[in-house]
């Protein structure tokens, strides 16, 4: 995994994601994560982590799809 994700880049992505204004549905997701999931973070931190996880998932998908198609 270390060759796929650079720790510095992930941290930078988290900080950038925290600066973006939250959409109403993201605010609702963050509220649910706190109330129902017991996550003790503020809305921006929860959504920043979610955004970076989605980005990582997209990177892994592209790599997996590239390898499976012989690229």
ABEGO torsion letter per residue (X at the ends): XAAABBAAAAAAAAAAAAABBBBAAAAAAAAAAAAAAGBBBBAAAAAAAAAAAAAAAAAAAAAAAAAAAGX
